[in-house]
Amino acid sequence: MSTPDLPPSVASGWRPRTEAWGRRTPSPYAGRAGRPLFIGGCPRSGTTLLQVTLDMHPEIGMPRETNFIRELWWQRVRFGDLADPASRRRVAEWIFGDPEHHTRRLTHKRLGREEAIAEVAAAGPTLGSVVERCVRLHAHDTPRWGDKRPAYSGFVGPLLRMFPDALYVNVVRDPRGATASQLTMDWDAPEIAVANAAVRWEFAVRATDHAARWLRPDQLLDVRYEDLATDPEPQIERILAFAGLAAGRELVERLAHGDRDGWFRGPHLQAGEPVTAAPVERWRERLTAAEVALVEHAAAGFMARFGYVAAAGHSPSERDMEDVARCRRAFRRQWWRSRLDERVRSARYRHPVAAAGHT
């Protein structure tokens, strides 16, 4: 079977990490069975497609995007020492009591709210143990578990503190495609939507690079959305090998082309459909020439590294470049604010956080 061609905007060769990084000695957890798997990247970059694909694997369960793990980490001081069963009960009630946490995606309606709370309240005495018990509600009949959220690109450090043996898959998409897809979400004011989306992509890359400074090749895998969409089988094989999950021709083909389970709607409708390369260059239809130039300007420091070929042929306007600069300053302030807040929380929370069995 011939390999589908990538579009002109995507080069076949790319190197997200240096050769020196690829030669780093393995982590102490290399080869360990049962390592949890997390997926992150810039929003609208294909993380849901990968999550749905892996959730079809018979050895791992990965729920649709939930919304409580980062918030639980940030609020850990509020709940105190989880060695106290009453504290774990309060955490469980908080997790399953807020509809914004999307916990119905964990239980598949198998458990009622009180049953789920009781299950989590019986977890081990750490934040990591509580998180694992929650996600295992979804992965109840599989030996492995994982979780997906684009914002994990800036949350790798806390994930590794809760699960030192964790695996992280970083999904990267052409910044023009990620920006065009973000614009359909109406997250930002129209006058800065393109600039903010492009800078959001840039900072997702920067955050992952920050974490990669202390990660090893057995802990971090970079996956390019365009490769997954254009020729899914080799990419799925590569991801399964990284995760230590069973492969095989029939299984890989089913993961790539089989019917997806679940109810898909709105922005995630496409994740429930057969994998197709159609969205790869849809940005050409959705972005104007000026918007393409702006995105390429904002992402210029990283595009070549990931194999993305510039197409605009001209520079953005001075006003557009000023918008990018303002958005960068806002993201940078948020980044440093979050780091300062985390130092304060770490100083106040002196209890263990790592899940049992993952240290």
Buried (B, 14 or more C-beta within 10 A) or exposed (E): EEEEEBEEBBEEEBEBBEEEBEEBEEBEBBEEEEBBBBBBBBBBBBBBBBBBBBBBBEBBBBBBBBBBBBBBBBEBEEBBEBEEEEBBBBBBBBBBEEEEBBBBBBBEEEBEBEEBBEBBBEBBBBBBBBBBBBBBBBBBEBEBBBBBBBBBBBBBBBBBBBBBBBBBBBBBBBBBBBBBBBBEEEEBEEEBBBBBBBBBBBBBBBBBBBBBEEBBBBBBBBBBBBBBBBBBBEBBBBBBEBBBBEBEEEBBEBBBEEEBEBEBEEBBEBBBEEBEBEBBBEBBEBBEEEBBBBBBBBBEEBBBBBBBBBBBEEEBEEEBBEBBEBBBEEBEEEBEEEEEEBEEBBEEBEBBBBBEEBE
